[in-house]
Amino acid sequence: QVPLVESGGGLVQPGGSLRLSCAASGFTFKMYYMSWYRQAPGQEREFVAGMSSSGGATNYADSVKGRFTISRDNAKNMLYLQMNSLKSEDAAVYYCRGAAFWGQGTQVTVSS
């Protein structure tokens, strides 16, 4: 059983939107801070957004503030990332992280 499984990536045009999902299992999801990271080719993995266990606090990388929204559903053990106004520089593999686990990643491609 894989603790974190991302989905929702794909190809989108600049200015478009995508919603990423992360399904968690095997740990008490509602007790953990959860976050999204991304890694573009040739670059280091970078923090994108994070959310407290209760969902009451969030933080974002400056590069995505105002465009991306992190959310969670503790009843469903799900983490989400709504990405709007996508730019070419947002293209990367997006990873879900929590409770010392990493997901396998989902590819986001932004191209016309």
C-alpha positions in Angstrom: 0.0 0.0 0.0 1.5 3.3 -1.1 1.0 6.0 1.5 0.6 8.9 -0.9 -0.8 8.7 -4.5 -1.0 11.9 -6.6 -3.3 12.3 -9.6 -4.7 15.1 -11.8 -1.6 16.2 -13.7 -1.7 16.7 -17.4 -1.2 19.1 -20.3 -2.7 22.5 -20.0 -2.3 25.8 -21.9 -0.9 28.9 -20.3 -3.5 30.6 -18.3 -5.4 27.3 -17.7 -6.2 25.4 -14.6 -5.6 22.0 -13.1 -6.6 20.4 -9.8 -4.2 17.9 -8.3 -5.3 15.3 -5.8 -3.3 13.3 -3.3 -4.9 10.2 -1.7 -3.4 9.2 1.7 -3.5 5.9 3.4 -1.7 3.9 6.1 -1.3 6.8 8.5 -3.5 9.1 10.5 -3.8 11.8 7.8 -5.8 14.3 9.9 -2.9 14.6 12.4 -0.3 15.7 9.9 0.8 18.9 8.2 0.7 18.2 4.4 2.4 19.9 1.6 3.0 20.0 -2.1 6.4 20.3 -3.8 7.5 20.4 -7.4 10.6 19.6 -9.3 11.3 20.8 -12.8 14.0 19.1 -15.0 17.5 20.1 -13.9 16.2 21.9 -10.8 15.9 21.1 -7.2 12.7 20.1 -5.6 10.9 23.1 -4.2 8.1 23.8 -1.8 4.9 25.0 -3.3 2.2 25.0 -0.6 1.5 23.6 2.8 -1.5 23.2 5.1 -1.8 22.5 8.8 -3.4 19.3 10.1 -6.8 21.0 10.8 -6.7 23.0 7.6 -6.6 26.3 9.5 -3.3 27.5 8.4 -1.7 27.6 4.9 1.5 28.8 3.5 2.6 29.2 -0.1 5.7 29.9 -2.1 5.8 33.4 -3.4 5.8 32.2 -6.9 2.3 30.7 -6.6 0.6 33.0 -4.1 -2.8 34.2 -5.5 -2.9 31.5 -8.1 -2.7 28.2 -6.3 -4.9 27.0 -3.4 -4.2 24.1 -1.1 -7.0 22.3 0.6 -7.7 19.0 2.4 -10.6 16.8 3.3 -9.6 14.9 6.5 -12.8 12.8 6.3 -11.6 11.4 2.9 -7.8 11.5 3.6 -7.4 13.7 0.6 -5.1 16.7 -0.2 -5.7 19.0 -3.1 -3.9 21.7 -5.0 -6.0 24.0 -7.2 -3.8 25.6 -9.8 -5.1 28.6 -11.7 -3.5 31.0 -14.2 -0.8 28.4 -15.0 2.4 29.6 -16.5 5.1 27.8 -18.4 7.4 28.0 -15.3 4.8 26.0 -13.3 5.6 22.9 -15.4 7.1 20.2 -13.2 6.5 17.0 -11.5 4.3 17.7 -8.4 4.7 15.7 -5.3 2.6 15.3 -2.2 4.4 15.1 1.1 3.3 14.3 4.6 4.2 12.2 7.7 7.7 11.6 6.2 6.3 10.1 3.0 6.5 11.3 -0.5 4.2 10.4 -3.3 5.4 9.2 -6.7 4.6 12.5 -8.4 2.3 13.7 -11.1 3.5 15.5 -14.2 2.1 19.0 -15.0 3.0 20.4 -18.5 2.1 23.9 -19.4 2.3 24.5 -23.1 0.4 26.0 -26.0 
